[in-house]
Amino acid sequence: MFEQEVIAKLDELVGANRGDKEYQELFFNVIKEKCEQHKTMRDMGLKFVDTIKQLMQLLLEYRGVIKEDNLDNKMSCTVSLLNFYHEINRRELYLQYLHKLCQLHLEAENYTEAAFTLMIYAKHLQWSNNTILPYLMSSKYPEETLHRNLKERIYYDIVSYFDQGKMWEKGIEVCKELAIQYETQIFDYLQLSQILRKQAELYDSIMTKVRPEPEYFRVGYYGTGFPSFLQNRAYIYRGKEYERLSDFTARLQNQFPNAQLLKTLNQPTDDIKQQPNQYLQINKVSPMLELKNHLIGKQLNDQILKFYKVNDVQKFTYSRKKDESTTDAASMWLERTNLVTSFPFPGILRWFPVTSTHTFSVSPLELAIEVIDETNDKIRSLIDQHLADPNLRADPLGMVLHGVVDAAVNGGIANYKVFYSDEYLKSRDNEAERDQIARLQQGTKHQLLLLKKALDIHRERAPESLQPFQAHLELRYCQMKNVLETEYGIKVTDEDYLSYGPDLIPQNSVKRVHSMPATCHVQSNRLSDTLPLQKVLRLQIQHQGHLRSNRNVIGASTPNIAGAPATPSVLPSVAEAKSIMRALSSFSLSNDNVSARSSPQRKSSSSQRDSVISGNSTSSLVKADTKDGSVIELSQELTPMRPLRPDSDTKGRPGGQVRPMRTVTMTPCASPLESPSRDAMKNSSVTRSFEEPPPLPEKSSQADYANLATVDESPSLPVGSCFVREGTHKDRPHIPEPTLAQQQTASKKASLNNEATLATPLVCEDEVNLF
């Protein structure tokens, strides 16, 4: 009890600007002398004196730093006090400084670190309706007195901070915990629906939003001129968004303007460490990816994998040349250093101290394998991005391909040519080195396969202005392949291509299942909706033939290379072609039955589609390549199931001519399951050809002026309307007064016309000739 009161009073008094270094020494000496003279309290008293001395030193440093504008130093001192109070189990003081640390992060806009800080506070709360103890009360929500209510409010703040810090994966974890409470504990389905919608937004953000990858830096503080919590220690820093090494170095030099920057990565001597000066040693480090167990062996989307490359990391590495004068890559040895921090990133701070260091050597052969694997991962990542998003620009992919197939500056694979020779393989007696050579050759072969796939994508996505660049890439690729085959012994066969499947993914790995696009619709089971599938089958054949012709471009523009991977034919096989033809015939019969019950417009459009499919009794030809290189031609006579209309039925049309069928060229739908609507057909590339309308009938000797339509400035009726607008009596032309005989004759004709009109149904000529 006495110890707790002394600690609490010291924290209060030093925070109130009481005490200094002299008071610290005086207090320590007086208490230590009293404890040494006491027989029963000697051991416990001396331990207590050491604790008080350490606390006063931390409090005085915190008081001196809190007056400065350096937020990083404030955070470091605050965390030092946090750790101290955590070690002596003073929870009330620990939570007090935890809230101060959260406020500092919010001032610096470190939203991710603020969220992790609040997570520690939330762990002290329970999912219960118990009353909160006074030291657990929140100054932000003083009205909340129950554990559950306060924890729920804190969790919503955490989700918001994770969202602002673009740490959406961590926000999803918090949302899941809230959803469990709403669904299984308090049964609040309205809140459950809201938190699930927020969780869905976070998932969307992972896949759709841009998230810059932070860089990590190692900083060594050497010399006694730094504060005690930094002296002669090394830290790993997490950089801010788009912050590079030069920017980070300038930021630290602004914080410590008197510090000198060490130019080498050599370990400082003891002389430098003991000097009362400030020395900074800064270099970039790379995080070491450590996937969680449920992600190992899975084919992950690049957007998902990017998160784990720079987050949830605790191990880092950097390398340097053993001999700075060496320029030959085949004889360059590296000195690699692996570092481990006290806590994983991200956390409650943007930096953590290094707890362990391991240094070892990397041989030139191991370095060659790493370079090849890194290049393959980069190409694979770009391929996945373009397969997932067809609208991506082809420029970044082209630049990467150019750097690989035409490595004029760095040399590329040519730097490691010696490792591919038979002489080098025979000179290696170590089995481990032989395995490394096999890995290098396999990685090189895999790179050729990836380059071929990437070149195909670049050819399809590149605009017309980049086609000369595409031809250059293909030429350089063929030259590279020839050189690898003749000088390096790397030959790619058909079996190599097939072993990686259509997407260059090993068949023994887990295949990623792509989600259904948002534009896809479920296919209807109605018989009237079966016609779009007929179009899909036809368009697939046309599209595959188009792809086949495009993929032959590289063979036409560049010489044929022996041993090149044979691209699998994208045309259907013989059995598939026959099944497609049978499907077309069966769907033709089904659609004729549906069209018989449709409107005249549906009948006309159905007959036109049948004419497009059948080709007016012309044969349809499908070609398929066989393994031996021969070509099989499949031909089938397609005839309409419905008999053609006899010529006698067309003689009754005006002008004695038959209006020809319009020709419609369909474009593929956005989805194979989606049927194009009438509006979509109007906006798509539909080509229609109509013959000139037939000539008007000759005028008769007697004109019926009573049926003339009045022409005025008012808007006209829609085209195809079967109604005639009546004119007003003022707009009609003047008609001469008929004689008595003419009136009698006209009345007899009118009565006969009325009888004929009642006996004949009204037909709209525009509607009849609509198609």
Long-range contacts (C-beta under 8 A, 24 or more apart in sequence): 3-48, 3-51, 4-90, 6-52, 7-51, 7-52, 7-55, 7-88, 7-90, 7-93, 8-93, 10-52, 10-55, 10-56, 10-59, 11-55, 11-59, 11-93, 14-56, 14-59, 14-60, 14-63, 15-59, 15-63, 17-63, 19-56, 19-60, 20-60, 21-60, 24-53, 24-56, 24-57, 24-60, 27-52, 27-56, 28-52, 28-53, 28-56, 51-88, 54-84, 55-84, 57-228, 58-84, 61-227, 61-228, 61-229, 65-227, 70-255, 71-104, 71-107, 71-108, 72-255, 72-350, 72-351, 73-227, 73-255, 74-104, 75-101, 75-104, 75-105, 75-349, 76-227, 76-229, 76-230, 76-349, 77-227, 77-229, 78-104, 79-348, 79-349, 80-229, 91-124, 91-135, 92-135, 95-121, 95-124, 95-135, 95-136, 99-138, 99-139, 101-348, 110-165, 110-350, 111-161, 111-162, 111-164, 111-165, 112-161, 112-162, 112-165, 112-166, 112-167, 112-170, 112-346, 113-165, 113-346, 113-347, 113-348, 113-349, 113-350, 114-161, 114-165, 115-157, 115-158, 115-161, 115-162, 115-165, 115-167, 115-170, 115-171, 116-346, 116-347, 116-348, 117-348, 118-154, 118-157, 118-158, 118-161, 119-158, 120-348, 121-154, 122-151, 122-154, 122-155, 122-158, 125-150, 125-151, 125-154, 126-151, 127-151, 127-181, 127-185, 148-181, 148-186, 152-178, 152-181, 159-198, 163-202, 163-205, 166-205, 166-209, 166-211, 167-311, 167-346, 168-202, 168-203, 168-205, 168-206, 169-206, 169-307, 169-311, 171-202, 172-199, 172-202, 172-203, 175-199, 175-202, 206-303, 206-304, 206-307, 207-301, 207-303, 211-306, 211-307, 212-241, 212-242, 213-306, 213-309, 213-310, 214-238, 214-239, 214-240, 214-241, 214-243, 214-310, 215-239, 215-243, 215-244, 215-245, 215-248, 215-284, 216-284, 216-285, 216-286, 216-287, 216-310, 216-313, 216-316, 216-345, 217-245, 217-248, 217-282, 217-283, 217-284, 217-285, 218-281, 218-282, 218-283, 218-284, 218-285, 218-316, 218-318, 218-339, 218-354, 219-252, 219-280, 219-281, 219-282, 219-351, 220-262, 220-268, 220-279, 220-280, 220-281, 220-282, 221-278, 221-279, 221-280, 222-262, 222-268, 222-272, 222-273, 222-278, 222-279, 222-280, 222-281, 223-272, 223-273, 223-275, 223-276, 223-277, 223-278, 223-279, 224-273, 224-274, 224-275, 224-276, 224-277, 225-258, 225-259, 225-275, 225-276, 225-277, 225-278, 226-256, 226-278, 232-273, 233-353, 233-354, 234-281, 234-339, 234-353, 234-354, 234-357, 235-351, 235-352, 235-353, 235-354, 236-285, 236-316, 236-339, 236-341, 236-345, 236-351, 236-352, 236-354, 237-350, 237-351, 238-345, 238-346, 238-350, 238-351, 245-282, 245-283, 245-284, 248-282, 249-282, 252-280, 252-282, 253-280, 256-280, 265-318, 265-320, 283-318, 284-318, 285-316, 285-317, 285-318, 285-339, 286-316, 286-317, 286-318, 287-313, 287-315, 287-316, 287-345, 288-313, 288-315, 288-316, 288-317, 288-338, 289-313, 290-314, 290-315, 297-509, 297-510, 298-510, 298-512, 299-505, 299-509, 299-510, 299-511, 299-512, 300-512, 301-384, 301-388, 301-512, 302-381, 302-384, 302-385, 302-388, 311-345, 311-346, 312-344, 312-345, 313-344, 313-345, 314-340, 314-341, 314-343, 314-344, 314-345, 315-339, 315-340, 315-341, 316-340, 316-341, 319-362, 322-361, 329-364, 329-367, 329-368, 329-411, 329-415, 329-416, 330-364, 330-415, 330-416, 330-417, 330-418, 330-419, 331-364, 332-364, 332-367, 333-361, 333-362, 333-363, 333-364, 334-361, 334-362, 334-367, 335-359, 335-360, 335-361, 335-362, 336-360, 336-361, 336-362, 364-416, 364-419, 365-416, 365-419, 365-433, 365-436, 365-437, 365-440, 366-436, 368-415, 368-416, 368-419, 368-440, 369-436, 369-439, 369-440, 369-443, 371-416, 372-413, 372-440, 372-443, 372-444, 372-447, 373-443, 375-404, 375-447, 376-443, 376-446, 376-447, 376-450, 379-404, 379-447, 379-450, 379-451, 379-454, 380-450, 380-504, 382-454, 383-450, 383-453, 383-454, 383-457, 383-504, 386-457, 386-461, 387-457, 387-503, 388-514, 390-461, 392-461, 393-461, 394-457, 394-458, 394-461, 394-462, 394-463, 394-466, 395-466, 397-454, 397-457, 397-458, 397-461, 398-458, 398-462, 398-466, 398-469, 398-470, 398-473, 400-454, 401-451, 401-454, 401-455, 401-458, 401-473, 402-469, 402-473, 404-447, 404-451, 405-451, 405-473, 405-476, 405-477, 405-480, 406-472, 406-473, 406-476, 413-444, 413-484, 413-488, 416-440, 417-487, 417-488, 420-444, 420-488, 420-489, 420-490, 422-489, 441-489, 441-490, 444-484, 444-488, 444-490, 445-490, 445-492, 445-496, 446-500, 446-504, 448-480, 448-481, 448-484, 448-490, 448-492, 448-565, 449-492, 449-496, 449-497, 449-500, 449-504, 449-565, 450-504, 451-477, 451-480, 452-477, 452-565, 453-503, 453-504, 455-554, 456-551, 459-550, 459-553, 459-554, 460-550, 471-557, 474-553, 474-554, 474-557, 474-558, 475-557, 475-558, 478-554, 478-558, 478-559, 478-561, 481-561, 481-564, 482-561, 485-561, 485-562, 485-563, 491-563, 492-563, 492-564, 492-565, 493-563, 493-565, 494-565, 494-566, 496-565, 497-565, 497-566, 497-567, 497-568, 498-568, 502-568, 517-671, 519-670, 519-671, 519-674, 520-671, 520-673, 520-674, 521-671, 521-673, 521-674, 522-673, 523-673, 524-675, 527-590, 527-593, 527-594, 528-594, 529-675, 530-587, 530-590, 530-591, 531-587, 531-591, 531-594, 531-606, 531-609, 531-675, 532-669, 532-674, 532-675, 532-676, 533-583, 533-587, 534-583, 534-584, 534-587, 534-588, 534-591, 534-609, 534-613, 535-609, 535-666, 535-669, 536-668, 536-669, 536-672, 537-580, 537-583, 537-584, 538-584, 538-613, 539-666, 539-668, 540-672, 541-571, 541-572, 541-580, 541-622, 543-668, 544-570, 544-571, 544-572, 545-571, 569-624, 569-625, 571-622, 571-623, 571-624, 571-625, 572-622, 572-624, 573-624, 574-624, 574-632, 574-634, 577-622, 577-624, 577-634, 578-634, 581-620, 581-634, 581-636, 581-638, 584-613, 584-638, 585-638, 585-641, 588-613, 588-614, 588-640, 588-641, 589-641, 592-641, 592-642, 600-767, 600-768, 600-770, 600-771, 601-770, 601-771, 604-770, 604-771, 605-771, 607-661, 608-661, 608-662, 608-664, 609-664, 610-640, 610-642, 611-640, 611-661, 612-663, 612-664, 612-666, 613-638, 614-638, 614-639, 614-640, 653-694, 654-694, 654-697, 655-694, 655-695, 656-694, 657-691, 657-694, 659-690, 659-691, 659-769, 660-689, 660-690, 660-691, 662-688, 662-689, 662-690, 662-771, 663-687, 663-688, 663-689, 664-688, 705-733, 705-735, 708-732, 708-733, 719-766, 720-766, 720-767, 720-770, 721-764, 721-766, 722-762, 722-764, 722-765, 722-766, 722-767
